[in-house]
């Protein structure tokens, strides 16, 4: 296992697990880049996001930030009119990279969401 991916563009699988290691949300994206904030993964409209109990296709393009060593993952939707939220932050264990194409974190069941009207809940 490495702690950080390299910088070349490639597909990336994101797996958010449930404690201790049960399946939860999973999706595929593309590496956009790595900077001081972490690894940026692009997800295109129509991408399948699936859990063992439900699945849906992304309503809008968005980016997920996987920080280098923090207890969260964040998704940013920009200003696409089809977006479900502005920002969605999953409180999770620090992400661990398994090779160059798979990153996993354990979802801690606490989310911070910024709605389209700016309300945070």
N, CA, C and O atoms as a Tinker XYZ file with bonds, in Angstrom:
   484  protein
     1  N      0.835000   -1.180000    0.000000    73     2
     2  CA     0.000000    0.000000    0.000000    64     1     3
     3  C      0.877000    1.240000    0.000000    63     2     4     5
     4  O      1.893000    1.301000    0.693000    81     3
     5  N      0.476000    2.212000   -0.778000    73     3     6
     6  CA     1.170000    3.486000   -0.739000    64     5     7
     7  C      0.264000    4.493000   -0.064000    63     6     8     9
     8  O     -0.945000    4.283000    0.028000    81     7
     9  N      0.836000    5.573000    0.403000    73     7    10
    10  CA     0.032000    6.593000    1.057000    64     9    11
    11  C     -0.462000    7.640000    0.081000    63    10    12    13
    12  O     -1.384000    8.395000    0.393000    81    11
    13  N      0.146000    7.696000   -1.113000    73    11    14
    14  CA    -0.211000    8.714000   -2.078000    64    13    15
    15  C     -0.047000    8.180000   -3.491000    63    14    16    17
    16  O      0.914000    7.464000   -3.772000    81    15
    17  N     -0.974000    8.517000   -4.390000    73    15    18
    18  CA    -0.827000    8.058000   -5.773000    64    17    19
    19  C      0.205000    8.905000   -6.504000    63    18    20    21
    20  O      0.598000    9.967000   -6.021000    81    19
    21  N      0.646000    8.432000   -7.675000    73    19    22
    22  CA     1.506000    9.285000   -8.494000    64    21    23
    23  C      0.633000   10.288000   -9.240000    63    22    24    25
    24  O     -0.587000   10.283000   -9.079000    81    23
    25  N      1.234000   11.137000  -10.041000    73    23    26
    26  CA     0.511000   12.244000  -10.667000    64    25    27
    27  C      0.011000   11.966000  -12.077000    63    26    28    29
    28  O     -0.564000   12.863000  -12.694000    81    27
    29  N      0.201000   10.779000  -12.611000    73    27    30
    30  CA    -0.242000   10.518000  -13.979000    64    29    31
    31  C     -1.755000   10.313000  -14.029000    63    30    32    33
    32  O     -2.343000    9.789000  -13.083000    81    31
    33  N     -2.385000   10.723000  -15.129000    73    31    34
    34  CA    -3.826000   10.589000  -15.284000    64    33    35
    35  C     -4.203000    9.120000  -15.465000    63    34    36    37
    36  O     -3.560000    8.388000  -16.218000    81    35
    37  N     -5.250000    8.705000  -14.767000    73    35    38
    38  CA    -5.669000    7.309000  -14.845000    64    37    39
    39  C     -7.030000    7.155000  -14.162000    63    38    40    41
    40  O     -7.462000    8.049000  -13.434000    81    39
    41  N     -7.707000    6.026000  -14.393000    73    39    42
    42  CA    -8.956000    5.759000  -13.670000    64    41    43
    43  C     -8.656000    5.467000  -12.204000    63    42    44    45
    44  O     -7.601000    4.933000  -11.863000    81    43
    45  N     -9.602000    5.826000  -11.350000    73    43    46
    46  CA    -9.473000    5.592000   -9.911000    64    45    47
    47  C    -10.797000    5.057000   -9.391000    63    46    48    49
    48  O    -11.858000    5.576000   -9.736000    81    47
    49  N    -10.740000    4.030000   -8.572000    73    47    50
    50  CA   -11.927000    3.475000   -7.907000    64    49    51
    51  C    -11.947000    4.010000   -6.481000    63    50    52    53
    52  O    -10.941000    3.941000   -5.775000    81    51
    53  N    -13.087000    4.542000   -6.057000    73    51    54
    54  CA   -13.258000    5.048000   -4.699000    64    53    55
    55  C    -14.226000    4.117000   -3.987000    63    54    56    57
    56  O    -15.335000    3.880000   -4.466000    81    55
    57  N    -13.805000    3.591000   -2.847000    73    55    58
    58  CA   -14.660000    2.710000   -2.044000    64    57    59
    59  C    -14.765000    3.277000   -0.638000    63    58    60    61
    60  O    -13.777000    3.365000    0.090000    81    59
    61  N    -15.975000    3.657000   -0.274000    73    59    62
    62  CA   -16.250000    4.060000    1.102000    64    61    63
    63  C    -16.872000    2.857000    1.786000    63    62    64    65
    64  O    -17.929000    2.376000    1.376000    81    63
    65  N    -16.226000    2.385000    2.807000    73    63    66
    66  CA   -16.655000    1.183000    3.508000    64    65    67
    67  C    -17.438000    1.577000    4.760000    63    66    68    69
    68  O    -17.473000    2.751000    5.129000    81    67
    69  N    -18.061000    0.603000    5.405000    73    67    70
    70  CA   -18.683000    0.773000    6.720000    64    69    71
    71  C    -17.859000   -0.024000    7.711000    63    70    72    73
    72  O    -17.279000   -1.050000    7.357000    81    71
    73  N    -17.805000    0.435000    8.934000    73    71    74
    74  CA   -16.992000   -0.215000    9.960000    64    73    75
    75  C    -17.460000   -1.633000   10.188000    63    74    76    77
    76  O    -18.667000   -1.841000   10.306000    81    75
    77  N    -16.585000   -2.630000   10.258000    73    75    78
    78  CA   -15.134000   -2.473000   10.131000    64    77    79
    79  C    -14.665000   -2.554000    8.679000    63    78    80    81
    80  O    -13.680000   -1.905000    8.325000    81    79
    81  N    -15.338000   -3.327000    7.832000    73    79    82
    82  CA   -14.918000   -3.406000    6.429000    64    81    83
    83  C    -16.045000   -3.925000    5.544000    63    82    84    85
    84  O    -15.822000   -4.763000    4.670000    81    83
    85  N    -17.258000   -3.422000    5.776000    73    83    86
    86  CA   -18.404000   -3.843000    4.974000    64    85    87
    87  C    -18.554000   -2.927000    3.758000    63    86    88    89
    88  O    -18.179000   -1.756000    3.824000    81    87
    89  N    -19.089000   -3.434000    2.665000    73    87    90
    90  CA   -19.293000   -2.603000    1.477000    64    89    91
    91  C    -20.234000   -1.435000    1.777000    63    90    92    93
    92  O    -21.153000   -1.558000    2.587000    81    91
    93  N    -19.998000   -0.325000    1.128000    73    91    94
    94  CA   -20.866000    0.851000    1.222000    64    93    95
    95  C    -20.854000    1.513000   -0.154000    63    94    96    97
    96  O    -20.999000    0.805000   -1.150000    81    95
    97  N    -20.692000    2.811000   -0.263000    73    95    98
    98  CA   -20.706000    3.488000   -1.561000    64    97    99
    99  C    -19.413000    3.269000   -2.325000    63    98   100   101
   100  O    -18.325000    3.331000   -1.753000    81    99
   101  N    -19.539000    3.010000   -3.631000    73    99   102
   102  CA   -18.387000    2.824000   -4.508000    64   101   103
   103  C    -18.665000    3.517000   -5.836000    63   102   104   105
   104  O    -19.805000    3.571000   -6.296000    81   103
   105  N    -17.605000    4.046000   -6.444000    73   103   106
   106  CA   -17.742000    4.653000   -7.766000    64   105   107
   107  C    -16.376000    4.751000   -8.430000    63   106   108   109
   108  O    -15.335000    4.636000   -7.783000    81   107
   109  N    -16.413000    4.965000   -9.737000    73   107   110
   110  CA   -15.196000    5.135000  -10.519000    64   109   111
   111  C    -15.077000    6.586000  -10.942000    63   110   112   113
   112  O    -16.076000    7.260000  -11.193000    81   111
   113  N    -13.846000    7.054000  -11.017000    73   111   114
   114  CA   -13.578000    8.409000  -11.472000    64   113   115
   115  C    -12.256000    8.450000  -12.205000    63   114   116   117
   116  O    -11.667000    7.417000  -12.523000    81   115
   117  N    -11.802000    9.659000  -12.467000    73   115   118
   118  CA   -10.524000    9.862000  -13.149000    64   117   119
   119  C     -9.657000   10.791000  -12.322000    63   118   120   121
   120  O    -10.126000   11.805000  -11.806000    81   119
   121  N     -8.403000   10.438000  -12.205000    73   119   122
   122  CA    -7.461000   11.288000  -11.483000    64   121   123
   123  C     -7.328000   12.616000  -12.214000    63   122   124   125
   124  O     -6.983000   12.648000  -13.395000    81   123
   125  N     -7.601000   13.715000  -11.511000    73   123   126
   126  CA    -7.442000   15.043000  -12.097000    64   125   127
   127  C     -6.105000   15.654000  -11.719000    63   126   128   129
   128  O     -5.527000   16.425000  -12.486000    81   127
   129  N     -5.615000   15.309000  -10.536000    73   127   130
   130  CA    -4.344000   15.861000  -10.089000    64   129   131
   131  C     -4.179000   15.712000   -8.594000    63   130   132   133
   132  O     -5.096000   15.308000   -7.879000    81   131
   133  N     -2.992000   16.047000   -8.146000    73   131   134
   134  CA    -2.634000   15.993000   -6.731000    64   133   135
   135  C     -2.010000   17.330000   -6.381000    63   134   136   137
   136  O     -1.140000   17.822000   -7.100000    81   135
   137  N     -2.458000   17.931000   -5.260000    73   135   138
   138  CA    -1.864000   19.180000   -4.809000    64   137   139
   139  C     -1.744000   19.148000   -3.291000    63   138   140   141
   140  O     -1.866000   18.087000   -2.679000    81   139
   141  N     -1.510000   20.287000   -2.691000    73   139   142
   142  CA    -1.322000   20.365000   -1.241000    64   141   143
   143  C     -2.563000   19.923000   -0.475000    63   142   144   145
   144  O     -2.453000   19.503000    0.677000    81   143
   145  N     -3.744000   20.009000   -1.089000    73   143   146
   146  CA    -4.992000   19.633000   -0.424000    64   145   147
   147  C     -5.254000   18.133000   -0.469000    63   146   148   149
   148  O     -5.923000   17.591000    0.411000    81   147
   149  N     -4.735000   17.466000   -1.483000    73   147   150
   150  CA    -4.959000   16.030000   -1.624000    64   149   151
   151  C     -5.071000   15.626000   -3.076000    63   150   152   153
   152  O     -4.534000   16.285000   -3.965000    81   151
   153  N     -5.779000   14.529000   -3.303000    73   151   154
   154  CA    -5.969000   13.972000   -4.641000    64   153   155
   155  C     -7.368000   14.337000   -5.130000    63   154   156   157
   156  O     -8.359000   14.110000   -4.436000    81   155
   157  N     -7.435000   14.906000   -6.331000    73   155   158
   158  CA    -8.696000   15.346000   -6.931000    64   157   159
   159  C     -9.141000   14.306000   -7.949000    63   158   160   161
   160  O     -8.395000   13.955000   -8.863000    81   159
   161  N    -10.370000   13.818000   -7.778000    73   159   162
   162  CA   -10.917000   12.779000   -8.651000    64   161   163
   163  C    -12.162000   13.330000   -9.339000    63   162   164   165
   164  O    -13.092000   13.794000   -8.680000    81   163
   165  N    -12.171000   13.277000  -10.657000    73   163   166
   166  CA   -13.313000   13.753000  -11.427000    64   165   167
   167  C    -14.321000   12.639000  -11.651000    63   166   168   169
   168  O    -13.961000   11.496000  -11.931000    81   167
   169  N    -15.588000   12.997000  -11.522000    73   167   170
   170  CA   -16.686000   12.054000  -11.745000    64   169   171
   171  C    -17.634000   12.708000  -12.751000    63   170   172   173
   172  O    -18.097000   13.828000  -12.537000    81   171
   173  N    -17.915000   12.013000  -13.831000    73   171   174
   174  CA   -18.760000   12.589000  -14.871000    64   173   175
   175  C    -20.233000   12.262000  -14.670000    63   174   176   177
   176  O    -20.592000   11.247000  -14.072000    81   175
   177  N    -21.068000   13.148000  -15.184000    73   175   178
   178  CA   -22.512000   12.918000  -15.152000    64   177   179
   179  C    -22.780000   11.535000  -15.736000    63   178   180   181
   180  O    -22.192000   11.153000  -16.748000    81   179
   181  N    -23.675000   10.787000  -15.088000    73   179   182
   182  CA   -24.035000    9.453000  -15.554000    64   181   183
   183  C    -23.244000    8.334000  -14.919000    63   182   184   185
   184  O    -23.588000    7.164000  -15.086000    81   183
   185  N    -22.188000    8.668000  -14.192000    73   183   186
   186  CA   -21.388000    7.634000  -13.508000    64   185   187
   187  C    -22.244000    6.919000  -12.474000    63   186   188   189
   188  O    -23.003000    7.559000  -11.747000    81   187
   189  N    -22.130000    5.613000  -12.404000    73   187   190
   190  CA   -22.864000    4.826000  -11.415000    64   189   191
   191  C    -22.207000    4.962000  -10.044000    63   190   192   193
   192  O    -21.007000    4.731000   -9.895000    81   191
   193  N    -23.005000    5.339000   -9.048000    73   191   194
   194  CA   -22.598000    5.356000   -7.647000    64   193   195
   195  C    -23.470000    4.307000   -6.970000    63   194   196   197
   196  O    -24.696000    4.413000   -6.998000    81   195
   197  N    -22.853000    3.294000   -6.362000    73   195   198
   198  CA   -23.631000    2.152000   -5.882000    64   197   199
   199  C    -23.250000    1.754000   -4.470000    63   198   200   201
   200  O    -22.093000    1.851000   -4.061000    81   199
   201  N    -24.252000    1.305000   -3.742000    73   199   202
   202  CA   -24.063000    0.685000   -2.426000    64   201   203
   203  C    -24.786000   -0.654000   -2.471000    63   202   204   205
   204  O    -25.480000   -0.943000   -3.446000    81   203
   205  N    -24.636000   -1.479000   -1.432000    73   203   206
   206  CA   -25.331000   -2.762000   -1.442000    64   205   207
   207  C    -26.860000   -2.639000   -1.453000    63   206   208   209
   208  O    -27.550000   -3.587000   -1.827000    81   207
   209  N    -27.397000   -1.477000   -1.046000    73   207   210
   210  CA   -28.855000   -1.343000   -0.955000    64   209   211
   211  C    -29.478000   -0.395000   -1.967000    63   210   212   213
   212  O    -30.697000   -0.400000   -2.138000    81   211
   213  N    -28.672000    0.419000   -2.643000    73   211   214
   214  CA   -29.223000    1.299000   -3.672000    64   213   215
   215  C    -28.111000    1.801000   -4.589000    63   214   216   217
   216  O    -26.923000    1.685000   -4.287000    81   215
   217  N    -28.532000    2.355000   -5.703000    73   215   218
   218  CA   -27.583000    2.896000   -6.663000    64   217   219
   219  C    -28.268000    4.018000   -7.439000    63   218   220   221
   220  O    -29.492000    4.050000   -7.559000    81   219
   221  N    -27.467000    4.925000   -7.957000    73   219   222
   222  CA   -27.979000    5.977000   -8.815000    64   221   223
   223  C    -26.856000    6.444000   -9.730000    63   222   224   225
   224  O    -25.687000    6.135000   -9.501000    81   223
   225  N    -27.218000    7.188000  -10.765000    73   223   226
   226  CA   -26.233000    7.745000  -11.683000    64   225   227
   227  C    -26.032000    9.218000  -11.329000    63   226   228   229
   228  O    -26.994000    9.925000  -11.031000    81   227
   229  N    -24.803000    9.670000  -11.361000    73   227   230
   230  CA   -24.483000   11.058000  -11.023000    64   229   231
   231  C    -25.300000   12.011000  -11.884000    63   230   232   233
   232  O    -25.321000   11.899000  -13.109000    81   231
   233  N    -25.970000   12.946000  -11.230000    73   231   234
   234  CA   -26.810000   13.915000  -11.927000    64   233   235
   235  C    -25.982000   14.988000  -12.627000    63   234   236   237
   236  O    -26.445000   15.615000  -13.579000    81   235
   237  N    -24.763000   15.194000  -12.155000    73   235   238
   238  CA   -23.911000   16.259000  -12.702000    64   237   239
   239  C    -22.450000   15.867000  -12.547000    63   238   240   241
   240  O    -22.102000   15.047000  -11.697000    81   239
   241  N    -21.603000   16.457000  -13.370000    73   239   242
   242  CA   -20.165000   16.293000  -13.173000    64   241   243
   243  C    -19.807000   16.854000  -11.798000    63   242   244   245
   244  O    -20.418000   17.818000  -11.338000    81   243
   245  N    -18.826000   16.253000  -11.152000    73   243   246
   246  CA   -18.361000   16.775000   -9.876000    64   245   247
   247  C    -16.949000   16.284000   -9.595000    63   246   248   249
   248  O    -16.424000   15.427000  -10.305000    81   247
   249  N    -16.350000   16.829000   -8.562000    73   247   250
   250  CA   -15.010000   16.394000   -8.157000    64   249   251
   251  C    -15.047000   15.975000   -6.697000    63   250   252   253
   252  O    -15.740000   16.574000   -5.874000    81   251
   253  N    -14.287000   14.935000   -6.399000    73   251   254
   254  CA   -14.128000   14.477000   -5.023000    64   253   255
   255  C    -12.687000   14.719000   -4.618000    63   254   256   257
   256  O    -11.757000   14.375000   -5.347000    81   255
   257  N    -12.514000   15.313000   -3.450000    73   255   258
   258  CA   -11.193000   15.561000   -2.902000    64   257   259
   259  C    -10.907000   14.513000   -1.834000    63   258   260   261
   260  O    -11.646000   14.380000   -0.859000    81   259
   261  N     -9.825000   13.775000   -2.034000    73   259   262
   262  CA    -9.345000   12.805000   -1.056000    64   261   263
   263  C     -8.117000   13.440000   -0.399000    63   262   264   265
   264  O     -7.039000   13.449000   -0.992000    81   263
   265  N     -8.268000   13.972000    0.827000    73   263   266
   266  CA    -7.127000   14.637000    1.453000    64   265   267
   267  C     -6.006000   13.644000    1.752000    63   266   268   269
   268  O     -6.233000   12.438000    1.853000    81   267
   269  N     -4.795000   14.176000    1.890000    73   267   270
   270  CA    -3.637000   13.318000    2.142000    64   269   271
   271  C     -3.749000   12.568000    3.467000    63   270   272   273
   272  O     -3.397000   11.391000    3.540000    81   271
   273  N     -4.227000   13.226000    4.501000    73   271   274
   274  CA    -4.282000   12.582000    5.819000    64   273   275
   275  C     -5.273000   13.327000    6.709000    63   274   276   277
   276  O     -4.877000   14.006000    7.656000    81   275
   277  N     -6.553000   13.198000    6.400000    73   275   278
   278  CA    -7.584000   13.869000    7.186000    64   277   279
   279  C     -8.784000   12.943000    7.319000    63   278   280   281
   280  O     -8.907000   11.957000    6.592000    81   279
   281  N     -9.659000   13.270000    8.248000    73   279   282
   282  CA   -10.803000   12.420000    8.578000    64   281   283
   283  C    -12.052000   12.833000    7.809000    63   282   284   285
   284  O    -13.111000   13.016000    8.411000    81   283
   285  N    -11.948000   12.985000    6.490000    73   283   286
   286  CA   -13.090000   13.345000    5.651000    64   285   287
   287  C    -12.753000   13.151000    4.179000    63   286   288   289
   288  O    -11.587000   13.049000    3.798000    81   287
   289  N    -13.812000   13.102000    3.354000    73   287   290
   290  CA   -13.734000   13.160000    1.896000    64   289   291
   291  C    -14.759000   14.215000    1.488000    63   290   292   293
   292  O    -15.839000   14.268000    2.076000    81   291
   293  N    -14.456000   15.047000    0.510000    73   291   294
   294  CA   -15.382000   16.108000    0.120000    64   293   295
   295  C    -15.716000   16.010000   -1.359000    63   294   296   297
   296  O    -14.864000   15.680000   -2.184000    81   295
   297  N    -16.976000   16.305000   -1.682000    73   295   298
   298  CA   -17.430000   16.338000   -3.067000    64   297   299
   299  C    -17.954000   17.737000   -3.366000    63   298   300   301
   300  O    -18.750000   18.295000   -2.611000    81   299
   301  N    -17.488000   18.296000   -4.492000    73   299   302
   302  CA   -17.854000   19.646000   -4.900000    64   301   303
   303  C    -18.553000   19.575000   -6.254000    63   302   304   305
   304  O    -18.067000   18.926000   -7.181000    81   303
   305  N    -19.703000   20.252000   -6.360000    73   303   306
   306  CA   -20.518000   20.164000   -7.563000    64   305   307
   307  C    -20.457000   21.394000   -8.462000    63   306   308   309
   308  O    -21.020000   21.372000   -9.556000    81   307
   309  N    -19.798000   22.454000   -8.039000    73   307   310
   310  CA   -19.733000   23.646000   -8.877000    64   309   311
   311  C    -21.097000   24.276000   -9.034000    63   310   312   313
   312  O    -21.911000   24.241000   -8.111000    81   311
   313  N    -21.357000   24.858000  -10.205000    73   311   314
   314  CA   -22.635000   25.541000  -10.402000    64   313   315
   315  C    -23.521000   24.859000  -11.441000    63   314   316   317
   316  O    -24.396000   25.503000  -12.019000    81   315
   317  N    -23.312000   23.593000  -11.680000    73   315   318
   318  CA   -24.148000   22.846000  -12.614000    64   317   319
   319  C    -25.591000   22.873000  -12.118000    63   318   320   321
   320  O    -25.841000   22.512000  -10.968000    81   319
   321  N    -26.547000   23.288000  -12.947000    73   319   322
   322  CA   -27.947000   23.361000  -12.492000    64   321   323
   323  C    -28.545000   22.002000  -12.142000    63   322   324   325
   324  O    -29.585000   21.940000  -11.487000    81   323
   325  N    -27.907000   20.915000  -12.565000    73   323   326
   326  CA   -28.422000   19.574000  -12.249000    64   325   327
   327  C    -27.867000   19.025000  -10.940000    63   326   328   329
   328  O    -28.244000   17.929000  -10.525000    81   327
   329  N    -26.984000   19.761000  -10.287000    73   327   330
   330  CA   -26.321000   19.247000   -9.082000    64   329   331
   331  C    -27.318000   19.034000   -7.942000    63   330   332   333
   332  O    -28.278000   19.794000   -7.809000    81   331
   333  N    -27.097000   18.003000   -7.117000    73   331   334
   334  CA   -27.991000   17.770000   -5.985000    64   333   335
   335  C    -27.658000   18.648000   -4.777000    63   334   336   337
   336  O    -28.543000   18.951000   -3.978000    81   335
   337  N    -26.399000   19.058000   -4.635000    73   335   338
   338  CA   -25.906000   19.881000   -3.524000    64   337   339
   339  C    -24.804000   20.778000   -4.070000    63   338   340   341
   340  O    -24.371000   20.615000   -5.210000    81   339
   341  N    -24.354000   21.721000   -3.258000    73   339   342
   342  CA   -23.144000   22.460000   -3.608000    64   341   343
   343  C    -21.916000   21.685000   -3.137000    63   342   344   345
   344  O    -20.971000   21.475000   -3.897000    81   343
   345  N    -21.945000   21.263000   -1.872000    73   343   346
   346  CA   -20.812000   20.557000   -1.280000    64   345   347
   347  C    -21.339000   19.448000   -0.372000    63   346   348   349
   348  O    -22.335000   19.624000    0.330000    81   347
   349  N    -20.655000   18.307000   -0.396000    73   347   350
   350  CA   -21.036000   17.169000    0.447000    64   349   351
   351  C    -19.753000   16.626000    1.062000    63   350   352   353
   352  O    -18.852000   16.195000    0.341000    81   351
   353  N    -19.665000   16.644000    2.383000    73   351   354
   354  CA   -18.467000   16.173000    3.074000    64   353   355
   355  C    -18.823000   14.954000    3.915000    63   354   356   357
   356  O    -19.677000   15.018000    4.799000    81   355
   357  N    -18.158000   13.851000    3.626000    73   355   358
   358  CA   -18.311000   12.624000    4.416000    64   357   359
   359  C    -17.230000   12.592000    5.474000    63   358   360   361
   360  O    -16.042000   12.636000    5.153000    81   359
   361  N    -17.628000   12.516000    6.729000    73   359   362
   362  CA   -16.645000   12.273000    7.780000    64   361   363
   363  C    -16.250000   10.807000    7.650000    63   362   364   365
   364  O    -17.109000    9.926000    7.632000    81   363
   365  N    -14.957000   10.551000    7.561000    73   363   366
   366  CA   -14.464000    9.199000    7.295000    64   365   367
   367  C    -13.062000    9.052000    7.868000    63   366   368   369
   368  O    -12.398000   10.037000    8.191000    81   367
   369  N    -12.632000    7.815000    7.986000    73   367   370
   370  CA   -11.249000    7.587000    8.395000    64   369   371
   371  C    -10.326000    8.112000    7.300000    63   370   372   373
   372  O    -10.748000    8.239000    6.150000    81   371
   373  N     -9.083000    8.416000    7.633000    73   371   374
   374  CA    -8.158000    8.843000    6.578000    64   373   375
   375  C     -8.102000    7.794000    5.459000    63   374   376   377
   376  O     -8.031000    6.592000    5.719000    81   375
   377  N     -8.135000    8.265000    4.233000    73   375   378
   378  CA    -8.134000    7.372000    3.073000    64   377   379
   379  C     -6.805000    6.641000    2.948000    63   378   380   381
   380  O     -5.744000    7.180000    3.262000    81   379
   381  N     -6.891000    5.405000    2.483000    73   379   382
   382  CA    -5.701000    4.583000    2.253000    64   381   383
   383  C     -5.697000    4.157000    0.793000    63   382   384   385
   384  O     -6.698000    3.656000    0.280000    81   383
   385  N     -4.570000    4.359000    0.133000    73   383   386
   386  CA    -4.412000    3.948000   -1.264000    64   385   387
   387  C     -3.924000    2.515000   -1.316000    63   386   388   389
   388  O     -2.982000    2.144000   -0.616000    81   387
   389  N     -4.565000    1.714000   -2.145000    73   387   390
   390  CA    -4.175000    0.333000   -2.410000    64   389   391
   391  C     -3.697000    0.305000   -3.856000    63   390   392   393
   392  O     -4.506000    0.217000   -4.780000    81   391
   393  N     -2.411000    0.379000   -4.047000    73   391   394
   394  CA    -1.877000    0.537000   -5.391000    64   393   395
   395  C     -2.160000    1.938000   -5.882000    63   394   396   397
   396  O     -2.293000    2.869000   -5.088000    81   395
   397  N     -2.251000    2.088000   -7.198000    73   395   398
   398  CA    -2.438000    3.412000   -7.790000    64   397   399
   399  C     -3.872000    3.695000   -8.207000    63   398   400   401
   400  O     -4.195000    4.831000   -8.552000    81   399
   401  N     -4.738000    2.690000   -8.184000    73   399   402
   402  CA    -6.071000    2.876000   -8.751000    64   401   403
   403  C     -7.224000    2.650000   -7.786000    63   402   404   405
   404  O     -8.382000    2.707000   -8.198000    81   403
   405  N     -6.942000    2.396000   -6.522000    73   403   406
   406  CA    -8.000000    2.131000   -5.558000    64   405   407
   407  C     -7.718000    2.893000   -4.270000    63   406   408   409
   408  O     -6.632000    2.796000   -3.700000    81   407
   409  N     -8.710000    3.650000   -3.824000    73   407   410
   410  CA    -8.606000    4.349000   -2.548000    64   409   411
   411  C     -9.815000    3.966000   -1.703000    63   410   412   413
   412  O    -10.942000    3.907000   -2.195000    81   411
   413  N     -9.557000    3.706000   -0.413000    73   411   414
   414  CA   -10.621000    3.301000    0.507000    64   413   415
   415  C    -10.579000    4.145000    1.774000    63   414   416   417
   416  O     -9.519000    4.536000    2.262000    81   415
   417  N    -11.784000    4.408000    2.284000    73   415   418
   418  CA   -11.946000    5.058000    3.581000    64   417   419
   419  C    -13.178000    4.443000    4.222000    63   418   420   421
   420  O    -14.032000    3.887000    3.531000    81   419
   421  N    -13.271000    4.541000    5.534000    73   419   422
   422  CA   -14.434000    4.018000    6.249000    64   421   423
   423  C    -15.337000    5.192000    6.616000    63   422   424   425
   424  O    -14.938000    6.097000    7.348000    81   423
   425  N    -16.562000    5.157000    6.094000    73   423   426
   426  CA   -17.567000    6.183000    6.352000    64   425   427
   427  C    -17.974000    6.129000    7.818000    63   426   428   429
   428  O    -18.240000    5.050000    8.346000    81   427
   429  N    -18.025000    7.281000    8.479000    73   427   430
   430  CA   -18.347000    7.337000    9.907000    64   429   431
   431  C    -19.777000    7.801000   10.175000    63   430   432   433
   432  O    -20.106000    8.146000   11.310000    81   431
   433  N    -20.629000    7.816000    9.155000    73   431   434
   434  CA   -22.060000    8.134000    9.290000    64   433   435
   435  C    -22.355000    9.551000    9.738000    63   434   436   437
   436  O    -23.433000    9.815000   10.269000    81   435
   437  N    -21.432000   10.461000    9.538000    73   435   438
   438  CA   -21.707000   11.872000    9.803000    64   437   439
   439  C    -21.354000   12.622000    8.536000    63   438   440   441
   440  O    -20.228000   12.525000    8.047000    81   439
   441  N    -22.303000   13.368000    8.001000    73   439   442
   442  CA   -22.085000   14.114000    6.773000    64   441   443
   443  C    -22.387000   15.582000    7.022000    63   442   444   445
   444  O    -23.266000   15.915000    7.817000    81   443
   445  N    -21.666000   16.450000    6.350000    73   443   446
   446  CA   -21.929000   17.882000    6.380000    64   445   447
   447  C    -22.246000   18.272000    4.944000    63   446   448   449
   448  O    -21.453000   18.039000    4.032000    81   447
   449  N    -23.427000   18.873000    4.758000    73   447   450
   450  CA   -23.925000   19.139000    3.416000    64   449   451
   451  C    -24.275000   20.611000    3.291000    63   450   452   453
   452  O    -24.932000   21.182000    4.161000    81   451
   453  N    -23.823000   21.228000    2.183000    73   451   454
   454  CA   -24.259000   22.572000    1.849000    64   453   455
   455  C    -25.279000   22.445000    0.726000    63   454   456   457
   456  O    -24.955000   22.011000   -0.380000    81   455
   457  N    -26.508000   22.827000    1.025000    73   455   458
   458  CA   -27.604000   22.735000    0.053000    64   457   459
   459  C    -27.460000   23.819000   -1.015000    63   458   460   461
   460  O    -26.625000   24.715000   -0.894000    81   459
   461  N    -28.269000   23.728000   -2.043000    73   459   462
   462  CA   -28.220000   24.683000   -3.146000    64   461   463
   463  C    -28.522000   26.114000   -2.697000    63   462   464   465
   464  O    -28.044000   27.072000   -3.303000    81   463
   465  N    -29.312000   26.253000   -1.638000    73   463   466
   466  CA   -29.654000   27.598000   -1.140000    64   465   467
   467  C    -28.653000   28.116000   -0.126000    63   466   468   469
   468  O    -28.869000   29.181000    0.452000    81   467
   469  N    -27.561000   27.393000    0.109000    73   467   470
   470  CA   -26.523000   27.808000    1.057000    64   469   471
   471  C    -26.709000   27.290000    2.464000    63   470   472   473
   472  O    -25.826000   27.464000    3.304000    81   471
   473  N    -27.850000   26.648000    2.748000    73   471   474
   474  CA   -28.075000   26.062000    4.064000    64   473   475
   475  C    -27.088000   24.927000    4.302000    63   474   476   477
   476  O    -26.846000   24.103000    3.420000    81   475
   477  N    -26.528000   24.893000    5.497000    73   475   478
   478  CA   -25.611000   23.810000    5.864000    64   477   479
   479  C    -26.304000   22.953000    6.911000    63   478   480   481
   480  O    -26.843000   23.454000    7.898000    81   479
   481  N    -26.277000   21.653000    6.671000    73   479   482
   482  CA   -26.869000   20.733000    7.643000    64   481   483
   483  C    -26.054000   19.477000    7.733000    63   482   484
   484  O    -26.391000   18.575000    8.500000    81   483
